[in-house]
Amino acid sequence: MPFPPLSALARLRAHGRDVLVGLAGFLLPWQTVWLLRAGELSGQPYALVNVGIFAGDIVLFALAVFGFIVGTRRSRVTGVIAVLAIAGFGTFNILRSPDVLLSAVGWVRMALLVLATTGAGMLARHARAFLYGFLAAMGVHAMIGIVQFLALAAPAFTALGIPERAATRLGESVVEAGGGRWLRAYGGFPHPNVFGTALLCAIMGTATLLPRAGAALRIRRAIRIAVIALFTFVLVLTFSRAAWIGAAILFGVLAVRPRTQYAALAGALTLLAAFTTLWPLVATRLDTSERLELISVQQRYAAIDDAHALLTAHPLLGVGLHAMPRAIADVTPARDPATIEPVHDVPVLAIVEVGVLGMIIVVFALVAALVASPGFVAPWVWLSLLPAIIFDHHPWSLSVGSVFFIALVAISVAIATGKQEGQSQDDGTT
């Protein structure tokens, strides 16, 4: 039996790598978790201090190992220096943390993120496969979100890290209007705001993969524009104000970039149509005098006061990575844990938890990894996440923040690869 030609074997190996990379992209946004410790605060369950290993952490580890093995000398040296800086400071931060295990896991995840960033850059030939996998997963999340909103409830899928949701249950994120409670779309994420940020990444990824030209590609372009419309519609159903602002920024950027005007138009029109259709619900999210919004504003101001007190006491080294809620509970043991939450501003939260010195080291490590990552030429992809970074805490306080970071790196690498090749793979040319 004759052996297949070498070119066929090479194509088979390339397709095999695409499948593996696509599977990694698919696993990235799922919240499947191996729980190491159920979190408690003042004797009550508190999700933000749970300790576990997520599906995204496995992808981070794989990318970190791959990036170190096949990386350039520059990326390896940069990665090692950055990780050593993180490990050195992280040790001091862990030892002073009121929650040693939570902070230790957080610093390990930070080190993996630095190495995974350079690893993602090594996947230039497979960045599109990674994004296709990520977008396929986000498509499933979008369907789940629609069901949650329309049915006002959704069953649990434990294997996917999705708990049961119900608009009638106290503690769920809902919108109140007309005497009723509407469940905000969670997808498979821990909070609608987190889902909104994930959908922004998905819209960016879909726009990146848009075919560039050719009459034969009109159907595929139409499909992808429809996907952008779907993600945008579900983004509105999250009722995340930061995500809404981020979407407006994203569509503005896409409108002035080459070959993405169709994506911008589709997204903007969907956003307008969804706002018009759901205006009674949207209006309640814009009215700060409404009951739930007033509670939210009060909690955010309380978190600012807490952050100020902790930062004044620990300005240089911080209270411990991810340990702000625990530090607050230790200072005010009689306080109801339901009123304790991280400050809704990533830069402020980071300084509170790792101090000014730690903030400098973390920024140095991540920026160095981005610069060392081949193909990082699209800083505009980060603009739409600025509202979430400024007005929320999940990009820092939750492990899913690493997911968003790697997704944006992959989008940037895919854009860089398309520029280097002159045409995308969808053009049918080599």
VEXDREN-2710 file (C-alpha; in Angstrom, 1 decimal):
% VEXDREN-2710
k/r/px/py/pz
1/MET/0.0/0.0/0.0
2/PRO/1.6/3.3/-1.1
3/PHE/2.3/6.0/1.5
4/PRO/0.5/9.3/1.1
5/PRO/2.7/12.1/-0.3
6/LEU/4.6/14.3/2.2
7/SER/2.4/17.3/1.3
8/ALA/-0.7/15.3/2.3
9/LEU/0.9/14.4/5.6
10/ALA/1.8/18.0/6.2
11/ARG/-1.8/19.1/5.5
12/LEU/-3.1/16.3/7.8
13/ARG/-0.8/17.4/10.6
14/ALA/-1.8/21.1/10.1
15/HIS/-5.5/20.1/10.2
16/GLY/-4.9/18.1/13.4
17/ARG/-3.3/21.1/15.0
18/ASP/-6.2/23.3/13.9
19/VAL/-8.6/20.9/15.6
20/LEU/-6.7/20.9/18.8
21/VAL/-6.3/24.6/18.8
22/GLY/-10.0/25.0/18.0
23/LEU/-10.9/22.7/20.9
24/ALA/-8.8/24.9/23.2
25/GLY/-10.7/28.0/22.0
26/PHE/-14.0/26.2/22.6
27/LEU/-13.0/25.3/26.1
28/LEU/-11.7/28.7/27.0
29/PRO/-15.0/30.5/28.0
30/TRP/-16.7/27.7/29.9
31/GLN/-17.0/27.9/33.6
32/THR/-16.6/24.2/34.3
33/VAL/-14.6/24.1/37.6
34/TRP/-12.9/21.6/39.8
35/LEU/-13.7/23.3/43.1
36/LEU/-10.8/23.1/45.6
37/ARG/-12.6/25.1/48.3
38/ALA/-16.1/26.5/48.6
39/GLY/-15.8/30.1/49.7
40/GLU/-17.3/31.5/52.8
41/LEU/-17.3/35.0/54.3
42/SER/-18.4/35.4/57.9
43/GLY/-19.9/31.9/57.8
44/GLN/-22.0/32.5/54.7
45/PRO/-21.4/31.2/51.2
46/TYR/-19.5/33.8/49.1
47/ALA/-18.7/33.0/45.5
48/LEU/-15.9/35.5/45.0
49/VAL/-13.7/33.6/47.5
50/ASN/-14.2/30.2/45.9
51/VAL/-11.0/28.5/44.9
52/GLY/-11.0/26.2/41.9
53/ILE/-9.4/25.2/38.6
54/PHE/-11.5/26.2/35.6
55/ALA/-11.5/25.0/32.0
56/GLY/-9.9/28.2/31.0
57/ASP/-7.0/27.6/33.4
58/ILE/-6.2/24.4/31.5
59/VAL/-6.1/26.3/28.3
60/LEU/-3.8/28.9/29.9
61/PHE/-1.5/26.2/31.1
62/ALA/-1.4/24.5/27.6
63/LEU/-0.6/27.9/25.9
64/ALA/2.0/28.7/28.5
65/VAL/3.8/25.4/28.0
66/PHE/3.5/25.6/24.2
67/GLY/4.7/29.2/24.1
68/PHE/7.8/28.4/26.2
69/ILE/8.7/25.4/24.1
70/VAL/8.4/26.9/20.7
71/GLY/8.9/30.5/21.5
72/THR/11.7/32.7/20.3
73/ARG/14.6/33.4/22.5
74/ARG/13.3/36.9/23.1
75/SER/9.9/35.7/24.2
76/ARG/11.4/33.0/26.4
77/VAL/13.7/35.5/28.2
78/THR/10.9/38.0/28.5
79/GLY/8.5/35.4/29.9
80/VAL/11.0/34.1/32.4
81/ILE/11.9/37.6/33.7
82/ALA/8.3/38.6/33.9
83/VAL/7.3/35.4/35.8
84/LEU/10.3/35.8/38.2
85/ALA/9.1/39.3/39.0
86/ILE/5.6/38.1/39.6
87/ALA/6.8/35.1/41.7
88/GLY/9.1/37.3/43.8
89/PHE/6.5/40.0/44.6
90/GLY/3.6/37.5/44.7
91/THR/5.3/35.5/47.5
92/PHE/5.3/38.6/49.7
93/ASN/1.8/39.4/48.8
94/ILE/0.6/35.9/49.5
95/LEU/2.2/35.8/52.9
96/ARG/0.4/39.0/54.0
97/SER/-2.9/38.0/52.5
98/PRO/-5.8/37.1/54.9
99/ASP/-6.7/34.3/52.3
100/VAL/-3.4/32.6/51.4
101/LEU/-4.9/29.9/49.2
102/LEU/-7.0/32.3/47.1
103/SER/-4.1/34.7/46.6
104/ALA/-1.7/31.9/45.8
105/VAL/-4.0/30.5/43.1
106/GLY/-4.4/34.0/41.7
107/TRP/-0.7/34.6/41.4
108/VAL/-0.1/31.2/39.7
109/ARG/-2.9/32.1/37.3
110/MET/-1.2/35.5/36.7
111/ALA/2.1/33.8/35.9
112/LEU/0.4/31.4/33.5
113/LEU/-1.3/34.3/31.8
114/VAL/2.0/36.0/31.1
115/LEU/3.5/32.9/29.5
116/ALA/0.2/32.1/27.7
117/THR/0.3/35.5/26.1
118/THR/3.6/34.8/24.4
119/GLY/2.3/31.3/23.7
120/ALA/-0.8/32.7/21.9
121/GLY/1.6/34.7/19.7
122/MET/3.2/31.5/18.6
123/LEU/-0.1/30.2/17.2
124/ALA/-0.2/32.7/14.4
125/ARG/-1.0/30.1/11.8
126/HIS/-3.8/28.7/14.0
127/ALA/-5.2/31.9/15.5
128/ARG/-8.3/31.7/13.3
129/ALA/-9.0/28.1/14.4
130/PHE/-8.7/29.2/18.0
131/LEU/-11.2/32.0/17.4
132/TYR/-13.6/29.7/15.5
133/GLY/-13.6/27.4/18.6
134/PHE/-14.1/30.4/20.9
135/LEU/-17.0/31.8/18.8
136/ALA/-18.7/28.3/18.6
137/ALA/-18.7/28.2/22.4
138/MET/-20.0/31.8/22.6
139/GLY/-22.8/30.8/20.2
140/VAL/-24.0/28.2/22.7
141/HIS/-23.7/30.8/25.5
142/ALA/-25.9/33.1/23.4
143/MET/-28.6/30.5/22.9
144/ILE/-28.6/29.8/26.7
145/GLY/-28.9/33.6/27.4
146/ILE/-31.9/33.9/25.1
147/VAL/-33.6/31.0/26.8
148/GLN/-32.9/32.5/30.3
149/PHE/-34.4/35.9/29.3
150/LEU/-37.5/34.6/27.6
151/ALA/-38.3/31.7/30.0
152/LEU/-37.4/33.8/33.1
153/ALA/-35.5/30.7/34.3
154/ALA/-33.1/28.0/33.2
155/PRO/-32.1/24.6/34.5
156/ALA/-28.6/23.9/35.9
157/PHE/-25.9/22.3/33.7
158/THR/-23.4/21.3/36.4
159/ALA/-20.8/19.9/34.0
160/LEU/-20.7/23.3/32.3
161/GLY/-20.5/25.3/35.5
162/ILE/-24.0/26.7/35.0
163/PRO/-26.3/26.9/38.1
164/GLU/-30.1/27.0/38.0
165/ARG/-31.5/30.5/37.4
166/ALA/-34.9/31.9/38.1
167/ALA/-36.2/35.5/38.0
168/THR/-38.2/34.8/41.2
169/ARG/-35.2/33.9/43.3
170/LEU/-33.7/36.6/45.5
171/GLY/-30.1/37.4/44.7
172/GLU/-30.5/36.9/40.9
173/SER/-29.6/39.8/38.6
174/VAL/-32.9/41.0/37.2
175/VAL/-34.6/44.0/35.7
176/GLU/-37.8/45.2/37.3
177/ALA/-40.4/46.9/35.1
178/GLY/-44.2/47.0/35.0
179/GLY/-44.5/45.1/38.3
180/GLY/-42.6/42.1/36.9
181/ARG/-39.0/40.7/37.2
182/TRP/-37.1/39.9/34.1
183/LEU/-34.0/37.7/34.4
184/ARG/-31.0/39.2/32.8
185/ALA/-29.1/36.9/30.4
186/TYR/-26.2/35.1/32.2
187/GLY/-25.3/32.6/29.5
188/GLY/-22.9/30.2/31.2
189/PHE/-21.1/33.0/33.1
190/PRO/-21.4/34.0/36.8
191/HIS/-22.9/37.4/36.1
192/PRO/-24.7/39.2/33.2
193/ASN/-21.9/41.9/33.3
194/VAL/-19.3/39.2/32.7
195/PHE/-21.4/37.7/29.9
196/GLY/-21.6/41.2/28.3
197/THR/-17.8/41.5/28.3
198/ALA/-17.5/38.0/26.7
199/LEU/-20.0/39.0/24.0
200/LEU/-17.9/42.0/23.2
201/CYS/-14.9/39.7/22.6
202/ALA/-17.1/37.5/20.5
203/ILE/-18.3/40.4/18.3
204/MET/-14.7/41.5/17.8
205/GLY/-13.6/38.0/16.9
206/THR/-16.4/37.6/14.4
207/ALA/-15.6/40.9/12.8
208/THR/-11.9/39.9/12.5
209/LEU/-12.9/36.7/10.6
210/LEU/-15.1/38.6/8.1
211/PRO/-14.2/37.7/4.5
212/ARG/-12.5/40.6/2.7
213/ALA/-13.7/40.5/-0.9
214/GLY/-15.1/38.4/-3.6
215/ALA/-18.7/37.7/-4.9
216/ALA/-18.4/34.0/-3.9
217/LEU/-18.0/35.0/-0.3
218/ARG/-21.2/36.9/0.0
219/ILE/-23.1/34.1/1.7
220/ARG/-20.3/33.5/4.3
221/ARG/-20.1/37.2/4.9
222/ALA/-23.9/37.3/5.4
223/ILE/-23.7/34.4/7.9
224/ARG/-21.0/36.2/9.9
225/ILE/-22.9/39.5/9.9
226/ALA/-25.9/37.5/11.2
227/VAL/-23.7/36.1/14.0
228/ILE/-22.7/39.6/14.9
229/ALA/-26.3/40.6/15.0
230/LEU/-27.1/37.6/17.3
231/PHE/-24.3/38.4/19.7
232/THR/-25.3/42.1/19.8
233/PHE/-28.9/41.3/20.5
234/VAL/-27.9/39.0/23.4
235/LEU/-25.5/41.6/24.6
236/VAL/-28.5/43.9/25.1
237/LEU/-30.3/41.1/27.0
238/THR/-27.5/41.2/29.6
239/PHE/-28.5/44.7/30.5
240/SER/-24.9/45.5/31.3
241/ARG/-24.4/49.2/30.9
242/ALA/-20.6/48.8/30.6
243/ALA/-21.2/46.3/27.8
244/TRP/-23.6/48.7/26.1
245/ILE/-21.0/51.5/26.2
246/GLY/-18.3/49.0/25.1
247/ALA/-20.5/48.0/22.1
248/ALA/-20.9/51.6/21.0
249/ILE/-17.1/52.1/21.2
250/LEU/-16.5/48.9/19.3
251/PHE/-18.9/49.7/16.4
252/GLY/-17.4/53.2/16.2
253/VAL/-14.0/51.7/15.8
254/LEU/-15.1/49.1/13.3
255/ALA/-16.9/51.8/11.3
256/VAL/-13.6/53.6/10.5
257/ARG/-11.4/50.5/10.0
258/PRO/-11.0/48.9/6.6
259/ARG/-13.2/45.9/5.7
260/THR/-15.3/46.0/8.9
261/GLN/-17.9/48.6/8.0
262/TYR/-20.5/45.9/7.4
263/ALA/-19.9/44.5/10.8
264/ALA/-20.2/47.9/12.4
265/LEU/-23.5/48.7/10.5
266/ALA/-25.0/45.3/11.4
267/GLY/-24.1/45.7/15.1
268/ALA/-25.3/49.3/15.3
269/LEU/-28.6/48.6/13.7
270/THR/-29.2/45.6/15.9
271/LEU/-28.3/47.6/19.0
272/LEU/-30.8/50.3/18.0
273/ALA/-33.5/47.8/17.2
274/ALA/-33.1/45.9/20.5
275/PHE/-33.0/49.1/22.5
276/THR/-36.2/50.3/20.8
277/THR/-38.0/47.0/21.3
278/LEU/-36.9/46.6/24.9
279/TRP/-37.0/50.2/25.9
280/PRO/-39.2/49.9/29.0
281/LEU/-36.6/47.5/30.4
282/VAL/-33.6/49.4/29.1
283/ALA/-35.0/52.6/30.7
284/THR/-34.9/51.1/34.2
285/ARG/-31.2/50.4/33.8
286/LEU/-30.7/54.0/33.0
287/ASP/-32.7/55.4/35.8
288/THR/-30.6/55.6/39.0
289/SER/-33.6/56.4/41.1
290/GLU/-35.2/53.0/40.4
291/ARG/-35.1/50.6/43.4
292/LEU/-32.5/48.1/42.2
293/GLU/-30.3/50.7/40.6
294/LEU/-30.3/52.8/43.8
295/ILE/-29.2/49.8/45.8
296/SER/-26.4/49.2/43.2
297/VAL/-25.2/52.8/43.4
298/GLN/-25.2/52.6/47.2
299/GLN/-23.1/49.4/47.2
300/ARG/-20.6/50.9/44.8
301/TYR/-20.1/53.9/47.0
302/ALA/-19.7/51.7/50.0
303/ALA/-17.0/49.7/48.1
304/ILE/-15.2/52.9/47.2
305/ASP/-15.1/53.8/51.0
306/ASP/-13.8/50.3/51.8
307/ALA/-11.1/50.6/49.1
308/HIS/-10.0/53.9/50.4
309/ALA/-9.7/52.6/54.0
310/LEU/-7.7/49.5/52.8
311/LEU/-5.5/51.5/50.5
312/THR/-4.6/54.0/53.2
313/ALA/-3.6/51.1/55.5
314/HIS/-1.7/49.1/52.9
315/PRO/-0.5/51.4/50.1
316/LEU/2.7/49.7/49.0
317/LEU/2.1/45.9/49.1
318/GLY/-1.7/45.7/49.2
319/VAL/-4.0/43.4/51.2
320/GLY/-3.5/40.3/49.0
321/LEU/-4.5/39.3/45.5
322/HIS/-8.3/38.7/45.3
323/ALA/-8.5/39.3/49.1
324/MET/-10.3/42.6/49.3
325/PRO/-13.7/41.0/50.4
326/ARG/-11.9/38.9/53.0
327/ALA/-9.9/41.9/54.3
328/ILE/-13.1/43.9/54.7
329/ALA/-14.8/41.1/56.6
330/ASP/-11.9/40.8/58.9
331/VAL/-12.0/44.5/59.7
332/THR/-15.8/44.6/60.1
333/PRO/-16.7/41.1/61.3
334/ALA/-20.3/42.1/62.2
335/ARG/-21.0/43.3/58.6
336/ASP/-23.5/41.4/56.4
337/PRO/-21.4/39.6/53.6
338/ALA/-24.1/40.5/51.1
339/THR/-23.0/44.1/51.4
340/ILE/-19.3/43.4/50.8
341/GLU/-17.9/43.4/47.3
342/PRO/-14.8/44.5/45.5
343/VAL/-14.6/48.1/44.3
344/HIS/-16.0/48.4/40.8
345/ASP/-12.8/49.8/39.2
346/VAL/-10.0/47.5/38.1
347/PRO/-7.1/49.9/38.5
348/VAL/-8.2/50.9/42.0
349/LEU/-9.0/47.3/43.0
350/ALA/-5.6/46.1/41.7
351/ILE/-3.8/48.7/43.8
352/VAL/-5.8/47.9/46.9
353/GLU/-5.0/44.2/46.5
354/VAL/-1.4/44.2/45.3
355/GLY/-0.3/47.8/46.2
356/VAL/1.5/50.4/44.1
357/LEU/4.6/48.2/43.8
358/GLY/2.6/45.2/42.8
359/MET/0.6/47.2/40.2
360/ILE/3.9/48.3/38.6
361/ILE/5.2/44.7/38.4
362/VAL/1.9/43.3/37.0
363/VAL/1.7/46.0/34.3
364/PHE/5.3/45.5/33.4
365/ALA/4.9/41.7/33.1
366/LEU/1.7/41.9/31.0
367/VAL/3.0/44.7/28.7
368/ALA/6.3/42.9/28.3
369/ALA/4.5/39.7/27.3
370/LEU/2.3/41.5/24.8
371/VAL/5.3/43.2/23.2
372/ALA/7.2/40.0/23.0
373/SER/4.2/38.2/21.6
374/PRO/4.6/38.0/17.7
375/GLY/1.8/39.8/16.0
376/PHE/0.6/42.2/18.7
377/VAL/-0.2/45.0/16.4
378/ALA/-3.9/45.7/17.2
379/PRO/-4.1/47.7/20.4
380/TRP/-7.6/49.0/19.3
381/VAL/-9.1/45.7/20.3
382/TRP/-8.8/46.6/23.9
383/LEU/-10.8/49.9/23.6
384/SER/-14.2/48.3/24.0
385/LEU/-13.3/46.7/27.3
386/LEU/-12.4/50.0/28.9
387/PRO/-15.9/50.6/30.3
388/ALA/-15.8/47.1/32.0
389/ILE/-12.3/47.9/33.4
390/ILE/-13.3/51.3/34.7
391/PHE/-16.8/50.5/36.0
392/ASP/-16.6/46.9/37.1
393/HIS/-14.3/44.4/38.8
394/HIS/-14.7/41.1/37.1
395/PRO/-11.8/41.5/34.6
396/TRP/-9.5/41.4/37.7
397/SER/-11.5/39.6/40.4
398/LEU/-12.6/36.6/38.5
399/SER/-10.6/33.9/36.7
400/VAL/-12.6/34.7/33.5
401/GLY/-10.6/37.9/33.2
402/SER/-7.7/35.8/31.9
403/VAL/-10.1/34.4/29.3
404/PHE/-10.9/37.8/28.0
405/PHE/-7.2/38.7/27.9
406/ILE/-6.2/35.6/25.9
407/ALA/-9.2/36.1/23.5
408/LEU/-8.1/39.6/22.7
409/VAL/-4.5/38.5/22.2
410/ALA/-5.8/35.8/19.8
411/ILE/-7.9/38.4/17.9
412/SER/-4.8/40.7/17.7
413/VAL/-2.7/37.8/16.4
414/ALA/-5.3/36.9/13.8
415/ILE/-5.4/40.5/12.6
416/ALA/-1.6/40.6/12.4
417/THR/-1.5/37.3/10.5
418/GLY/-4.0/38.6/8.0
419/LYS/-1.9/41.7/7.4
420/GLN/1.2/39.6/6.9
421/GLU/-0.4/37.2/4.5
422/GLY/-2.1/40.0/2.6
423/GLN/-5.3/38.0/2.4
424/SER/-7.1/35.9/4.9
425/GLN/-7.6/32.1/4.4
426/ASP/-11.2/32.8/3.5
427/ASP/-10.1/34.4/0.3
428/GLY/-9.2/31.0/-1.0
429/THR/-5.6/32.1/-1.8
430/THR/-2.2/31.3/-0.4
END
